[in-house]
Amino acid sequence: MKPNYPSRLPIAHLPTPLEKLERLTRHLGGPDIYIKRDDQTGLAGGGNKTRKLEFLVADALKHGCDHLITTGAAQSNHCRQTAAAAAKYGLGCSLVLCGQMPDTVTGNLLLNHLLGAHLYWTGERDRSQVIPEVVAEVETMGRKPYLIPLGGSNVWGATGYVLAMEELATQLSRANVNIDFVIVGSSSGGTQAGMVLGARVVGFHGRIIGISIDHPAEELQMHVAALATATATHLGLGTTAVADLVDVNDDYLGGGYAVVGEAEREAIRMVAQLEGILLDPVYTGRAMAGLIDLIRWGAFTRGQSVLFWHTGGTAALPAFADKLL
């Protein structure tokens, strides 16, 4: 199968590095652990959304749009990368952020201001009520807005991770490395959907496990499978069957979205102190905590290889200082 990729913009620094985590592997005494460094994509601190934005912004420009609108949490990595992409291409940017404006402006929120984004807070309302108002306001200013969904997770965004799996397959072949399992944090679903479709496209036989950040497994599985199927149609792959590749683990939801517990603290400190790599409190910290626990109870063993896909997010770390120290 060969996808019919739409046009994209060269935003990300690609390919991102593939590294073996030698010290973490020895420390945990289980499988060989590798990491895919999508925290190094280069857009205002990097992260997985940059691959998605290559296709999303290209589509916005194709349709003559001059203003990007998207939504997320106060410390959304997706919003920060969208603001950076807008700045890079001379577009306006409005971000609909959930809740109330915090007293302290730090982390991704600080970067959003520096990048020139306009911030709108939902307060007590649902984002679905606020977004249409922002779209209408932008239109009254004579601008043509382009609405990017939560996490950039639609067929355009997921396409970025179909292409990412081609990149990974090339790196693994050159390094003569076989991967049995891939671990990735999963929430809005676009990254995992693109990965499972990309795995089918390139013939990757490792098992991709999405560590759910905030959704029950069955709900997220259905969403990822539907998005992967829609992306297959979008790329001219027809009715590509991918539901059998969607694997979600919801054992690590902890106290909820962006609630940092001891598992996340341990994972962040362990990887920082053993490998000099920073994880974020919301996504990669929780996904790595899941990987560590799975190794400890024997889900992965010596002789196997596990790839951890680092989706970025470390710009948010300062906002969680009181929860990490």
Secondary structure as UniProt FT lines:
FT   STRAND          18..20
FT   HELIX           22..28
FT   STRAND          32..37
FT   HELIX           38..40
FT   TURN            44..45
FT   HELIX           49..62
FT   TURN            63..64
FT   STRAND          67..72
FT   TURN            74..75
FT   HELIX           77..88
FT   TURN            89..90
FT   STRAND          92..97
FT   HELIX           107..114
FT   TURN            115..116
FT   STRAND          118..121
FT   TURN            123..124
FT   HELIX           127..140
FT   TURN            141..142
FT   STRAND          145..147
FT   HELIX           150..152
FT   HELIX           155..175
FT   STRAND          181..186
FT   HELIX           190..202
FT   STRAND          207..212
FT   HELIX           217..234
FT   TURN            235..236
FT   HELIX           243..245
FT   STRAND          247..249
FT   TURN            251..252
FT   TURN            254..255
FT   TURN            257..258
FT   HELIX           262..275
FT   TURN            281..283
FT   HELIX           284..296
FT   TURN            297..298
FT   TURN            302..303
FT   STRAND          305..310
FT   HELIX           314..320
FT   HELIX           321..324
//
